[in-house]
């Protein structure tokens, strides 16, 4: 059993919103602060928006990639990781109608999503939350944390991913930058 | 976006419960009737139990299997399909920690789950609902519908699946039989 994680944007929170950018499709409403909480909605009336997601099993990672990821990936909440990004993505209906091996082929054999991500570990910590089966407006929320000196590397990671064949299937993407 | 389907057991419903059997682990409470509804809880106080799940993308089916399934699988709600079964399953934490290709190998290359299922199409209609990411007590609810003359074939399908290596990872399974 998995409790959902809530990303609540509004007028209070541990993270200050530095910018919200719509990369593909509609944006999210402006907000000044963001709170990450597990299982329970944060108190306070009228958040600007709330996104929900659950950590779940790996969907594409194979037996060779998984131990390399586990060995290299840092935890969240490192004291020096004062920068964060929330990237919310929805993929097309055509993507979801593909067979498992077709999605894997686009994601990794053609787009190298897992390999590219490995290049930025352990500098950029990352956690993927699945939202699609919760009836959310986005399929995924990916949460990144990094120290300020990794900000350039993080932007490079996004540039490399956004030109891949996988990203042709992204029909909505919003990029929220935060600091604490 | 996917609305959850609710399976509500209690004292009213379109399906009469003929039996509830715990195959592995704890059973579900006895109930006389079951209702299948989409998105909204059924009215009436005090259901015996409610399970929730969402139809989602395929997790293991490859590009060769998917068109064969689509070509052979019948719809639900066929007038002659007056028998149904609800099979609720939870797999172990060790299963979910496996890499995607390791789970696929156990499920299909070693257990032939998809191939065995194809043998019983179009006699037995089947729909898989995913529950794990909703925080439910089971990972899946599979709903089957078949005419009475397919009851023996359906039991054979279950016997074949339950002796596979995949089933060694099942830590709870409840089998509910129904008729309308």
Boltz contact constraints between the chains, C-beta under 6 A:
constraints:
  - contact:
      token1: [A, 1]
      token2: [B, 135]
      max_distance: 6.0
  - contact:
      token1: [A, 2]
      token2: [B, 135]
      max_distance: 6.0
  - contact:
      token1: [A, 54]
      token2: [B, 133]
      max_distance: 6.0
  - contact:
      token1: [A, 56]
      token2: [B, 133]
      max_distance: 6.0
  - contact:
      token1: [A, 57]
      token2: [B, 96]
      max_distance: 6.0
  - contact:
      token1: [A, 58]
      token2: [B, 100]
      max_distance: 6.0
  - contact:
      token1: [A, 60]
      token2: [B, 100]
      max_distance: 6.0
  - contact:
      token1: [A, 61]
      token2: [B, 99]
      max_distance: 6.0
  - contact:
      token1: [A, 61]
      token2: [B, 100]
      max_distance: 6.0
  - contact:
      token1: [A, 62]
      token2: [B, 99]
      max_distance: 6.0
  - contact:
      token1: [A, 62]
      token2: [B, 101]
      max_distance: 6.0
  - contact:
      token1: [A, 63]
      token2: [B, 99]
      max_distance: 6.0
  - contact:
      token1: [A, 63]
      token2: [B, 101]
      max_distance: 6.0
  - contact:
      token1: [A, 63]
      token2: [B, 102]
      max_distance: 6.0
  - contact:
      token1: [A, 66]
      token2: [B, 99]
      max_distance: 6.0
  - contact:
      token1: [A, 96]
      token2: [B, 57]
      max_distance: 6.0
  - contact:
      token1: [A, 99]
      token2: [B, 61]
      max_distance: 6.0
  - contact:
      token1: [A, 99]
      token2: [B, 62]
      max_distance: 6.0
  - contact:
      token1: [A, 99]
      token2: [B, 63]
      max_distance: 6.0
  - contact:
      token1: [A, 99]
      token2: [B, 66]
      max_distance: 6.0
  - contact:
      token1: [A, 100]
      token2: [B, 58]
      max_distance: 6.0
  - contact:
      token1: [A, 100]
      token2: [B, 60]
      max_distance: 6.0
  - contact:
      token1: [A, 100]
      token2: [B, 61]
      max_distance: 6.0
  - contact:
      token1: [A, 101]
      token2: [B, 62]
      max_distance: 6.0
  - contact:
      token1: [A, 101]
      token2: [B, 63]
      max_distance: 6.0
  - contact:
      token1: [A, 102]
      token2: [B, 63]
      max_distance: 6.0
  - contact:
      token1: [A, 130]
      token2: [B, 133]
      max_distance: 6.0
  - contact:
      token1: [A, 133]
      token2: [B, 54]
      max_distance: 6.0
  - contact:
      token1: [A, 133]
      token2: [B, 56]
      max_distance: 6.0
  - contact:
      token1: [A, 133]
      token2: [B, 130]
      max_distance: 6.0
  - contact:
      token1: [A, 133]
      token2: [B, 133]
      max_distance: 6.0
  - contact:
      token1: [A, 135]
      token2: [B, 1]
      max_distance: 6.0
  - contact:
      token1: [A, 135]
      token2: [B, 2]
      max_distance: 6.0
